[in-house]
């Protein structure tokens, strides 16, 4: 049961965003840029970062929906998503992504945990400054998104098919487009 009266029938962050559309707009625009817009890291790689951080924060909704989006972006490889959440060092992902996940995990604990060596290791694995920057921002943003979802005790159904279907749709259409389902594009004038 949510802590406040959120719109019914919308899972996780979607209900919180529908409750306050004026804050939802910039949050959706940020996640669109970070996870879906053109970037040297693929959408699937960036979704894996978001999934990993959400898993570490024990946010069921975010780790499940972003895991579904990651899988949809990575040829429906749900096993890879599970492996990244449990032991990414053994996952079949690039050394660069592994180094970036180390940074993301440290940001999740607290930004000051990231060391110069972590950054040097990521660079040595081929990460650019933009990729390091975006990894830090994805990790920091998902700590906020996770706390937003869980802090309001949003409805988080346990239904893999629901997340899988939504994940495919978001992977195809992006976040801003999908948000139009529950957030009006303009606030009515009075």
C-alpha positions, 0 to 999 in steps of 0.5 A: 500500500503506497504511503500517499494516494498515488494513481492506481494501476500504475506500477512503481515510478509511473504512479509517482510520476503521474502524481506529480507530472511537473517533476516527472517531465525532467526526470523522464528527460534525464533518463532518456538522455542517460539510457536511450539517447545516442551514446558510445555505450549501447542502450543495453550496456547503460540499462545494465548499469541502471539494473546493477545499481537498482539491484544493489539498492534492493529496488525490486521495481527498478531492477526488474523493469530496467533488467527487462529493458536491458534484456530487450536491448541485448537480444532478450538475454535475461541470463546475462542480466541475472549474471550482471546482478549477481556476479558481473565479473563472470558475465560475458560483457566487455572489460570496459563495462566491468570496469564501469560497473565497479565505478557504478557500484562504488557510487551506489555506496557513496560517491567518495568511494570511487578512486583514481585507480577505479577511473584509471582501470576504466580508462585502461579498459577503453572507457572514455571520460564521457562514459565514465561521467555517464556511468557516475551520473546513471548510478547517482540518478538511479540511487535517487530513482530507487529511493523515490520508488521505494520511499513512497512504497509504490505498487510493484507487482511480481509479474515477469511477463508484465515487466518483459512486455513493458521492457520491450516497449521502452527499449523500442520507444524510449522513456519520454515517448512512453511517459505520455501514457500517464503524464500529460504533455502540457499542464492545463492553463487556468 
